[in-house]
Amino acid sequence: MFLNLDTGMTRDKYFTMMEQLGQEPKDEEIPPDWEDLPEIFVSAVNSFNMLGDRMYPEIGYTGKDYTNLPYYIDLYDIQDTAYFLEILSWLDSRAIKKSSEHLKKEYEKLKRKK
């Protein structure tokens, strides 16, 4: 789903594209929608978005501040905390990687201007 979001492909856009191409949509290619995801995943994404960011000059985004995490676990009544934390960890590592790549591109752009 997140790869589809990164490219801007949504379920509606996919169906429009297939219609314009005159092709039948393939089930395995249809991008998932939020309703297709398990509730724990949606709760993890919501919690992730509410957690504060740790950012430092010259380094950029270094991850989420998990200080308030217990409140979100209670708020969403999370039972499988191990899986919930695994999802959060995956989301955080993905965000750190994207931030690092963005910072590297900006640094290279500045380097070329000199």
N, C-alpha and C positions, 0 to 999 in steps of 0.2 A: 504494500500500500504506500509506504513512504517513498519508494522508488518512483511510483506513479505520481505522487505529489511533487517530487523533485522535478519531474519532467513536465508537470502540468496536466497529465492525463487523468481525467476523471471518467467515471462510468458514462455520464452523459456525453462527454466529448468522444469517447470510444464509439458509442452507438451512432453518433452523428457522422464520425469519420467512416465507419463501415457502411453506413447508408450512402454517403457520397461516393464511396468506392464501388457501390453496388455489390457488396459482399455480405454474407451472413456472419453475424458475430459468433465467435468461438468461445464456448464457456470458459476454457482455460486461459483465455486472453482478456476476459472482462475484468477490469480493475475492481478490487473489493471496495466496498463502501463501509462507513462506520457501523452500520447495522449488521454487517457480516462478521465483525470482530467480537471476541468474547468480552463480557462485561469487565473482567479484570484488566484487560488490555486498555479499554477505554478509560477506566479509573486510573490506570498507571499513566496514561498520556495526560489526562487532566491534572493529576498530581504533579507530574513533571513540569507542566506549563505553569503551575502555581509556585513551584519552588524557586527560590532566588538563584541568581547566577553569580558565580565567582569569576571575576574578570580582573586582569592585571595588565598595566601598560607594558608594551613590548612582548607580552606573552599571549594576551588575548583571553579567550574563554577557557577556563580550566575545569569546568564542571559545575554541577549544581551544589547548592548549600542544602544539605539534608537535615538541618536543625529541626525544621517543622514537620519532617516526614511522619513521625508517630501520630500527629493530628490528622493527617490525610489517610493514614491506614485506618484510624478510628472512624473518620468521616465516611469513608467508602465501605466500612465494615469488611476489610480484607481478611480473608481466612488463610489463603495460601500466600503467606508473606514471602516465601522463598521465590516463588514464580513472579510475584509482584516486583520484588527487588531485582530479579533477573531482567525483567522488561525495562525497569528504570535504568539499570546499568547499560543495557543495549542502547536505549535512547540517549543516555549521557555520552557514551563513547562515540556514537554517531554525530552528536552535536559538537563534541570536542574535535573530531576529525574534520568536520566541515569548517569550523572556525579556524583550525590550523591551516587548512588548504586556502581559505580566503586570505588569511594574514600573509601566507607565503606568496600568493599572487600579488597582493598589494606591495609587498617588499620588493618583488621582482620588477614590478612596474616602476617603483621609485628608483630602483637601481639602474634601469634602462634610461631614465630621464637624465641621469648624471653624466 
